[in-house]
């Protein structure tokens, strides 16, 4: 079920991006995709939300800025 849900989400994101491109607003759009916190499925003998490993407590983040945006990126280490 987990893989099926990821496949479904991936298809929806592709459809969303294709719709923006067909509408000719993709280049001007800012797209932000943020993930939820992770969950263990018996990796390291844990299940659920008990683990504090980086991949569980630091959710994914994807940012596509508008084409004309000027960005200064700085990587912070905490």
LINKAQUI-V879586 format. One record per pair of residues at least 24 apart in sequence whose C-alpha atoms are under 7 Angstrom apart, sorted by the first residue. I is the first residue (numbers start at 0). J is the second residue. Records with the same first field share a line. If there is no record, write none. Layout:
I: J, J
//
This chain:
26: 65, 66
27: 65, 66
28: 64, 65
29: 63, 64, 65
30: 62, 63, 64
31: 61, 62, 63
32: 60, 61, 62
33: 59, 60, 61
34: 58, 59, 60
//
